[in-house]
Amino acid sequence: MWKISVLLTAVLFVLPCFASANADMNKVKKANSFCPGIDSSNNKTARKAVKKCDNKGVLEAVLYYHEDFGSRYYAAKKISDKEILKKAYRLAKSEKISDKNQVKIRDNHLLKLIRSKIKKKPEKPVSIQSITKMESVGELAELFHKHPSFVTKLYAVKRAYELLSYMPHSSSYVTSELNAKIEGLNKFKKIVSKSIPKIKAMSADSDEQRSYKKKLLAELHKMEKQINPKPGEEVYIDKEAHMRYVNAFRAKHNVQPIVKYDSRLDAAARKWAEHHFKKKLKNLDHGPVINDRKAHSLRIEAEGYFPNESGENLDRPIIPNARGIFVDWRESQDHMENMIDPEHREMGLSCIYAPLPADFGLADYVCVQLFTDGDYK
């Protein structure tokens, strides 16, 4: 009889452990097709899969039912819905588990994280109007880095991009204002690449949030290509915006607009910018005059394009962008005359990252702009 009594005691002791447990890997397995690996018996594999997962329904299933509390913890990090978190907290706290390591993860990490997210008041987005009035690129970098809102991050990047467009092209203009912009630029250089995968992993709880997240990632990819290029690489320039600046300036001088970019002129511009990088030229060079013909006209013809009139502008900006290089050329008499020449109707443009020695200056890019009156062959 004592054997039966012991057996009954064991059953009574064990049954509540399983009856109150909420782990249900069958429900997790159903979601595996959306986020492969989340149902793995290997905890490390499952956790890696959860970190990569961005499906709210799958993350919710993991948070409620996964047998590994480490996987639940990483799901909780991605979920902001307080009602879901509250339910997950109740379920996790009610579970009776024998694995001491899982108990530690639950009590010291999962439950602690959920408590902090439930109690924490969400930060309100900084008003777009106040961001557009900010003048410090460094402060915008901090705001972008620390604020959780997609909206705030997006407009912080946009405003920083706008401020950086006013940077003078020559290191002779170094001032406290310029130094502050360069310091802010360096902050963005450090955080942009690291931020992209983190923002991709952040959950967006509505169509509006998903839209802002998509726009933010597009802005970050654009900024990354421009401020963190490889040596010799062509950098992104908003050419349509640049043409609008040029044509608005031509209109003020009662000159007809530039009608288009030509890919052959773009190619000629790019190759001459690359020439500066390959030859490690510290000073901008238009090339020699050959038989009374300027070098840029020969480079244009080498691309199979034959104009009657042509002109070339060169620039070494600290950071190239549509407005910045326009301002540089507008402020120089010879360059300005090329931009407002009534004979010029087509254009080419390219900027290359061509870093200089540290002791030479800050202007590490070469931009080439070509103008023609059209292809007459």
DRENVEXSE-495818 format. One record per residue (C-alpha): residue number from 1; z, x, y. Coordinates in steps of 0.1 Angstrom, whole numbers, padded with zeros to 4 digits. Each point is the difference from the previous one (the first is absolute). Layout:
<pts>
+-----+-------+-------+-------+
!   k !    up !  east ! north !
+-----+-------+-------+-------+
! NUM !     Z !     X !     Y !
...
+-----+-------+-------+-------+
</pts>
This chain:
<pts>
+-----+-------+-------+-------+
!   k !    up !  east ! north !
+-----+-------+-------+-------+
!   1 !  0000 !  0000 !  0000 !
!   2 !  0008 !  0028 !  0024 !
!   3 ! -0037 !  0011 ! -0003 !
!   4 ! -0012 ! -0034 !  0010 !
!   5 !  0024 !  0000 !  0030 !
!   6 ! -0011 !  0034 !  0012 !
!   7 ! -0037 ! -0012 ! -0003 !
!   8 !  0007 ! -0031 !  0020 !
!   9 !  0018 !  0020 !  0027 !
!  10 ! -0030 !  0024 !  0002 !
!  11 ! -0024 ! -0029 !  0003 !
!  12 !  0020 ! -0016 !  0028 !
!  13 !  0002 !  0034 !  0018 !
!  14 ! -0037 !  0008 ! -0004 !
!  15 ! -0015 ! -0034 !  0007 !
!  16 !  0010 ! -0004 !  0036 !
!  17 ! -0016 !  0034 !  0008 !
!  18 ! -0034 ! -0013 ! -0011 !
!  19 !  0005 ! -0035 !  0012 !
!  20 !  0007 !  0011 !  0036 !
!  21 ! -0026 !  0028 !  0001 !
!  22 ! -0030 ! -0009 !  0022 !
!  23 ! -0023 !  0028 ! -0011 !
!  24 ! -0032 ! -0016 ! -0015 !
!  25 ! -0027 !  0026 ! -0006 !
!  26 ! -0024 ! -0027 ! -0012 !
!  27 ! -0002 ! -0013 !  0036 !
!  28 ! -0006 !  0035 !  0012 !
!  29 ! -0027 !  0007 ! -0026 !
!  30 ! -0019 ! -0031 !  0012 !
!  31 ! -0004 !  0018 !  0034 !
!  32 ! -0010 !  0033 ! -0015 !
!  33 ! -0037 ! -0006 !  0005 !
!  34 !  0005 ! -0001 !  0038 !
!  35 !  0021 !  0032 !  0001 !
!  36 ! -0005 !  0020 ! -0033 !
!  37 !  0030 !  0019 ! -0013 !
!  38 !  0027 ! -0022 !  0014 !
!  39 !  0011 ! -0011 ! -0035 !
!  40 !  0001 !  0035 ! -0014 !
!  41 !  0030 !  0008 ! -0022 !
!  42 !  0001 !  0034 !  0018 !
!  43 !  0020 ! -0006 !  0031 !
!  44 ! -0017 !  0027 !  0020 !
!  45 ! -0034 ! -0014 ! -0007 !
!  46 !  0011 ! -0036 !  0009 !
!  47 !  0016 !  0012 !  0033 !
!  48 ! -0032 !  0019 !  0010 !
!  49 ! -0020 ! -0032 ! -0007 !
!  50 !  0024 ! -0021 !  0021 !
!  51 ! -0003 !  0025 !  0029 !
!  52 ! -0038 ! -0004 ! -0001 !
!  53 !  0000 ! -0037 ! -0003 !
!  54 ! -0006 ! -0022 !  0030 !
!  55 ! -0002 ! -0034 ! -0016 !
!  56 !  0028 ! -0022 !  0013 !
!  57 !  0002 ! -0022 ! -0031 !
!  58 !  0001 !  0029 ! -0024 !
!  59 !  0027 !  0017 !  0021 !
!  60 !  0020 ! -0032 ! -0001 !
!  61 ! -0002 ! -0002 ! -0038 !
!  62 !  0011 !  0037 ! -0002 !
!  63 !  0029 ! -0007 !  0023 !
!  64 !  0013 ! -0029 ! -0020 !
!  65 ! -0007 !  0009 ! -0036 !
!  66 ! -0007 !  0037 ! -0006 !
!  67 !  0024 !  0016 ! -0024 !
!  68 !  0001 !  0033 !  0020 !
!  69 !  0020 ! -0003 !  0032 !
!  70 ! -0018 !  0030 !  0014 !
!  71 ! -0033 ! -0020 ! -0001 !
!  72 !  0018 ! -0029 !  0016 !
!  73 !  0013 !  0023 !  0028 !
!  74 ! -0036 !  0011 !  0009 !
!  75 ! -0011 ! -0036 !  0000 !
!  76 !  0028 ! -0009 !  0023 !
!  77 ! -0011 !  0027 !  0024 !
!  78 ! -0033 ! -0017 !  0005 !
!  79 !  0012 ! -0036 !  0003 !
!  80 !  0013 ! -0014 !  0034 !
!  81 !  0004 ! -0037 ! -0009 !
!  82 !  0037 ! -0006 !  0002 !
!  83 !  0000 ! -0030 ! -0024 !
!  84 ! -0016 !  0021 ! -0027 !
!  85 !  0024 !  0028 !  0006 !
!  86 !  0030 ! -0023 ! -0001 !
!  87 ! -0011 ! -0015 ! -0034 !
!  88 ! -0006 !  0035 ! -0013 !
!  89 !  0035 !  0010 !  0011 !
!  90 !  0016 ! -0029 ! -0018 !
!  91 ! -0020 !  0006 ! -0032 !
!  92 !  0007 !  0038 !  0000 !
!  93 !  0037 ! -0004 !  0007 !
!  94 !  0005 ! -0025 ! -0027 !
!  95 ! -0014 !  0022 ! -0027 !
!  96 !  0022 !  0016 ! -0026 !
!  97 ! -0015 !  0033 ! -0011 !
!  98 !  0013 !  0028 ! -0022 !
!  99 ! -0021 !  0029 !  0012 !
! 100 !  0022 !  0019 !  0024 !
! 101 ! -0030 !  0016 !  0018 !
! 102 ! -0016 ! -0034 !  0006 !
! 103 !  0034 ! -0013 !  0013 !
! 104 !  0001 !  0029 !  0025 !
! 105 ! -0036 ! -0007 !  0012 !
! 106 !  0007 ! -0037 !  0004 !
! 107 !  0033 !  0004 !  0018 !
! 108 ! -0006 !  0031 !  0021 !
! 109 ! -0037 ! -0005 !  0008 !
! 110 ! -0015 ! -0034 ! -0006 !
! 111 !  0029 ! -0023 !  0011 !
! 112 !  0008 !  0024 !  0029 !
! 113 ! -0036 ! -0001 !  0012 !
! 114 ! -0003 ! -0038 ! -0002 !
! 115 !  0033 ! -0005 !  0019 !
! 116 ! -0013 !  0022 !  0028 !
! 117 ! -0034 ! -0018 !  0002 !
! 118 !  0016 ! -0034 !  0000 !
! 119 !  0025 !  0008 !  0027 !
! 120 ! -0024 !  0020 !  0022 !
! 121 ! -0016 ! -0019 !  0028 !
! 122 ! -0037 !  0007 !  0001 !
! 123 ! -0011 !  0020 !  0030 !
! 124 ! -0021 ! -0020 !  0024 !
! 125 ! -0034 !  0014 !  0008 !
! 126 !  0000 !  0018 !  0034 !
! 127 ! -0022 ! -0021 !  0023 !
! 128 ! -0036 !  0011 !  0002 !
! 129 !  0002 !  0000 !  0038 !
! 130 !  0029 !  0025 !  0000 !
! 131 ! -0019 !  0023 ! -0024 !
! 132 ! -0031 !  0000 !  0021 !
! 133 !  0021 !  0012 !  0030 !
! 134 !  0016 !  0029 ! -0019 !
! 135 ! -0010 !  0035 !  0012 !
! 136 !  0015 !  0023 ! -0025 !
! 137 ! -0020 !  0008 ! -0031 !
! 138 !  0031 !  0015 ! -0016 !
! 139 !  0019 ! -0033 !  0005 !
! 140 ! -0029 ! -0019 ! -0015 !
! 141 !  0000 !  0023 ! -0030 !
! 142 !  0038 ! -0007 ! -0005 !
! 143 ! -0006 ! -0038 !  0004 !
! 144 ! -0029 !  0001 ! -0025 !
! 145 !  0021 !  0021 ! -0024 !
! 146 !  0032 ! -0020 !  0001 !
! 147 ! -0009 ! -0036 !  0007 !
! 148 ! -0007 ! -0022 ! -0031 !
! 149 ! -0023 ! -0025 !  0017 !
! 150 ! -0038 !  0004 ! -0007 !
! 151 ! -0007 ! -0015 !  0035 !
! 152 !  0022 !  0026 !  0017 !
! 153 ! -0014 !  0029 ! -0020 !
! 154 ! -0036 ! -0012 !  0007 !
! 155 !  0004 ! -0002 !  0038 !
! 156 !  0020 !  0033 !  0001 !
! 157 ! -0030 !  0017 ! -0016 !
! 158 ! -0025 ! -0017 !  0023 !
! 159 !  0020 !  0009 !  0031 !
! 160 !  0005 !  0037 ! -0011 !
! 161 ! -0038 !  0001 ! -0007 !
! 162 ! -0006 ! -0013 !  0036 !
! 163 !  0024 !  0026 !  0016 !
! 164 ! -0015 !  0029 ! -0019 !
! 165 ! -0034 ! -0009 !  0014 !
! 166 !  0012 !  0012 !  0034 !
! 167 !  0007 !  0035 ! -0011 !
! 168 ! -0019 !  0026 !  0021 !
! 169 ! -0025 !  0022 ! -0019 !
! 170 !  0011 !  0034 !  0013 !
! 171 !  0032 !  0019 ! -0008 !
! 172 !  0001 !  0010 !  0037 !
! 173 !  0013 ! -0035 !  0007 !
! 174 !  0032 !  0006 ! -0020 !
! 175 !  0028 ! -0020 !  0017 !
! 176 !  0032 ! -0017 ! -0010 !
! 177 ! -0019 ! -0032 ! -0006 !
! 178 ! -0026 !  0017 ! -0021 !
! 179 !  0026 !  0018 ! -0020 !
! 180 !  0018 ! -0033 ! -0007 !
! 181 ! -0032 ! -0015 ! -0013 !
! 182 ! -0007 !  0030 ! -0022 !
! 183 !  0036 ! -0003 ! -0014 !
! 184 ! -0006 ! -0036 ! -0007 !
! 185 ! -0034 !  0007 ! -0016 !
! 186 !  0017 !  0025 ! -0023 !
! 187 !  0025 ! -0026 ! -0010 !
! 188 ! -0028 ! -0024 ! -0010 !
! 189 ! -0017 !  0028 ! -0019 !
! 190 !  0031 !  0005 ! -0021 !
! 191 !  0006 ! -0037 ! -0008 !
! 192 ! -0034 ! -0017 ! -0002 !
! 193 ! -0011 !  0014 ! -0034 !
! 194 !  0034 ! -0007 ! -0015 !
! 195 !  0002 ! -0035 !  0015 !
! 196 ! -0032 ! -0013 ! -0015 !
! 197 !  0012 ! -0002 ! -0037 !
! 198 !  0034 ! -0014 !  0012 !
! 199 ! -0016 ! -0027 !  0020 !
! 200 ! -0024 ! -0009 ! -0029 !
! 201 !  0031 ! -0005 ! -0022 !
! 202 !  0018 ! -0022 !  0026 !
! 203 ! -0001 ! -0038 ! -0009 !
! 204 ! -0016 ! -0024 !  0024 !
! 205 !  0014 ! -0035 ! -0003 !
! 206 ! -0027 ! -0021 !  0018 !
! 207 ! -0037 !  0000 !  0007 !
! 208 !  0008 !  0011 !  0036 !
! 209 !  0021 !  0029 ! -0012 !
! 210 ! -0027 !  0010 ! -0025 !
! 211 ! -0026 ! -0001 !  0029 !
! 212 !  0022 !  0023 !  0022 !
! 213 !  0006 !  0023 ! -0030 !
! 214 ! -0038 !  0003 ! -0006 !
! 215 ! -0007 !  0007 !  0037 !
! 216 !  0029 !  0026 !  0002 !
! 217 ! -0014 !  0019 ! -0030 !
! 218 ! -0035 !  0000 !  0015 !
! 219 !  0015 !  0015 !  0032 !
! 220 !  0019 !  0026 ! -0019 !
! 221 ! -0030 !  0011 ! -0020 !
! 222 ! -0020 !  0003 !  0032 !
! 223 !  0028 !  0020 !  0017 !
! 224 !  0005 !  0022 ! -0031 !
! 225 ! -0037 !  0010 !  0000 !
! 226 !  0002 !  0009 !  0036 !
! 227 !  0033 !  0019 !  0003 !
! 228 !  0002 !  0015 ! -0035 !
! 229 ! -0036 !  0012 ! -0008 !
! 230 ! -0010 !  0029 ! -0020 !
! 231 ! -0015 !  0030 !  0018 !
! 232 ! -0037 ! -0005 !  0005 !
! 233 !  0003 ! -0038 ! -0007 !
! 234 ! -0017 ! -0026 !  0023 !
! 235 !  0027 ! -0022 !  0015 !
! 236 ! -0002 ! -0037 !  0008 !
! 237 ! -0011 ! -0011 !  0034 !
! 238 ! -0005 ! -0036 !  0010 !
! 239 ! -0036 !  0004 !  0011 !
! 240 ! -0005 ! -0035 !  0012 !
! 241 !  0030 !  0002 !  0022 !
! 242 ! -0012 !  0033 !  0014 !
! 243 ! -0034 ! -0015 !  0007 !
! 244 !  0017 ! -0028 !  0019 !
! 245 !  0018 !  0025 !  0022 !
! 246 ! -0033 !  0019 !  0007 !
! 247 ! -0019 ! -0032 !  0007 !
! 248 !  0026 ! -0014 !  0023 !
! 249 ! -0001 !  0033 !  0019 !
! 250 ! -0038 ! -0001 !  0002 !
! 251 !  0001 ! -0036 !  0013 !
! 252 !  0022 !  0012 !  0029 !
! 253 ! -0028 !  0024 !  0009 !
! 254 ! -0027 ! -0028 ! -0004 !
! 255 ! -0014 !  0017 ! -0031 !
! 256 ! -0013 ! -0019 ! -0031 !
! 257 !  0022 !  0002 ! -0031 !
! 258 ! -0004 !  0023 ! -0030 !
! 259 ! -0016 ! -0022 ! -0026 !
! 260 !  0011 !  0016 ! -0033 !
! 261 !  0012 !  0029 ! -0020 !
! 262 ! -0026 !  0018 ! -0022 !
! 263 !  0011 !  0014 ! -0033 !
! 264 ! -0022 !  0031 !  0006 !
! 265 !  0017 !  0007 !  0033 !
! 266 !  0034 ! -0005 ! -0017 !
! 267 ! -0011 !  0026 ! -0027 !
! 268 ! -0011 !  0025 !  0026 !
! 269 !  0033 ! -0004 !  0019 !
! 270 !  0020 !  0004 ! -0032 !
! 271 ! -0018 !  0031 ! -0010 !
! 272 !  0006 !  0017 !  0033 !
! 273 !  0037 ! -0009 !  0000 !
! 274 !  0001 !  0014 ! -0036 !
! 275 ! -0017 !  0032 !  0013 !
! 276 !  0030 !  0005 !  0024 !
! 277 !  0024 ! -0003 ! -0030 !
! 278 ! -0020 !  0023 ! -0024 !
! 279 ! -0004 !  0027 !  0027 !
! 280 !  0036 ! -0004 !  0011 !
! 281 ! -0012 ! -0003 !  0036 !
! 282 !  0029 ! -0002 !  0025 !
! 283 ! -0023 ! -0009 !  0029 !
! 284 ! -0024 ! -0029 !  0001 !
! 285 ! -0036 !  0011 ! -0003 !
! 286 ! -0032 ! -0019 !  0007 !
! 287 ! -0022 !  0027 ! -0016 !
! 288 ! -0027 !  0022 !  0015 !
! 289 ! -0030 ! -0011 !  0020 !
! 290 ! -0032 !  0008 ! -0021 !
! 291 ! -0034 !  0000 !  0017 !
! 292 !  0014 ! -0021 !  0029 !
! 293 !  0014 ! -0025 ! -0025 !
! 294 !  0037 ! -0008 ! -0003 !
! 295 !  0014 !  0005 ! -0035 !
! 296 !  0012 ! -0036 ! -0004 !
! 297 ! -0036 ! -0013 !  0004 !
! 298 ! -0010 !  0022 ! -0029 !
! 299 !  0029 ! -0012 ! -0021 !
! 300 ! -0010 ! -0036 !  0006 !
! 301 ! -0036 !  0007 ! -0010 !
! 302 !  0013 !  0017 ! -0032 !
! 303 !  0013 ! -0035 ! -0010 !
! 304 ! -0035 ! -0015 !  0004 !
! 305 !  0006 ! -0016 !  0034 !
! 306 ! -0023 !  0009 !  0029 !
! 307 !  0011 ! -0012 !  0035 !
! 308 ! -0014 !  0009 !  0034 !
! 309 !  0034 !  0003 !  0016 !
! 310 !  0034 !  0010 ! -0014 !
! 311 !  0034 !  0011 !  0010 !
! 312 !  0032 !  0014 ! -0017 !
! 313 !  0037 ! -0003 !  0007 !
! 314 !  0027 !  0021 ! -0018 !
! 315 !  0037 ! -0004 !  0000 !
! 316 !  0031 !  0015 ! -0016 !
! 317 !  0027 ! -0028 !  0000 !
! 318 !  0035 !  0003 ! -0012 !
! 319 ! -0005 ! -0033 ! -0018 !
! 320 ! -0034 ! -0016 !  0000 !
! 321 ! -0005 ! -0037 !  0006 !
! 322 ! -0025 ! -0023 !  0017 !
! 323 !  0016 ! -0002 !  0034 !
! 324 !  0014 !  0036 !  0002 !
! 325 ! -0033 !  0018 ! -0005 !
! 326 ! -0016 ! -0025 !  0024 !
! 327 !  0026 !  0009 !  0027 !
! 328 ! -0005 !  0037 ! -0005 !
! 329 ! -0037 ! -0003 !  0005 !
! 330 !  0003 ! -0024 !  0029 !
! 331 !  0022 !  0025 !  0019 !
! 332 ! -0026 !  0028 ! -0003 !
! 333 ! -0030 ! -0002 !  0023 !
! 334 ! -0026 !  0014 ! -0025 !
! 335 !  0012 ! -0021 ! -0028 !
! 336 !  0002 ! -0031 !  0022 !
! 337 ! -0036 !  0005 !  0010 !
! 338 ! -0011 ! -0001 ! -0036 !
! 339 !  0019 ! -0032 ! -0005 !
! 340 ! -0016 ! -0018 !  0029 !
! 341 ! -0035 !  0014 ! -0002 !
! 342 ! -0023 ! -0030 !  0001 !
! 343 ! -0025 !  0016 ! -0024 !
! 344 !  0026 !  0001 ! -0027 !
! 345 !  0000 ! -0030 ! -0023 !
! 346 !  0011 !  0012 ! -0034 !
! 347 !  0030 !  0020 ! -0011 !
! 348 !  0016 !  0020 ! -0028 !
! 349 !  0037 !  0010 ! -0004 !
! 350 !  0022 !  0020 ! -0024 !
! 351 !  0034 !  0017 !  0000 !
! 352 !  0011 !  0026 ! -0024 !
! 353 !  0035 !  0015 ! -0007 !
! 354 ! -0005 !  0036 !  0009 !
! 355 !  0035 !  0015 !  0004 !
! 356 !  0006 !  0029 !  0023 !
! 357 !  0025 !  0029 ! -0004 !
! 358 !  0035 ! -0012 !  0010 !
! 359 !  0001 !  0024 !  0030 !
! 360 ! -0033 ! -0012 !  0014 !
! 361 !  0007 ! -0036 !  0009 !
! 362 !  0006 ! -0036 ! -0012 !
! 363 ! -0036 ! -0013 !  0001 !
! 364 ! -0008 !  0001 ! -0038 !
! 365 ! -0031 ! -0023 !  0000 !
! 366 ! -0036 !  0004 !  0010 !
! 367 ! -0020 ! -0031 !  0012 !
! 368 ! -0037 !  0000 !  0006 !
! 369 ! -0018 ! -0028 !  0018 !
! 370 ! -0038 ! -0002 !  0002 !
! 371 ! -0022 ! -0022 !  0023 !
! 372 ! -0038 ! -0006 ! -0002 !
! 373 ! -0026 ! -0023 !  0015 !
! 374 ! -0012 ! -0010 ! -0035 !
! 375 ! -0021 !  0013 ! -0029 !
! 376 ! -0037 !  0003 !  0011 !
! 377 ! -0016 !  0013 ! -0032 !
+-----+-------+-------+-------+
</pts>
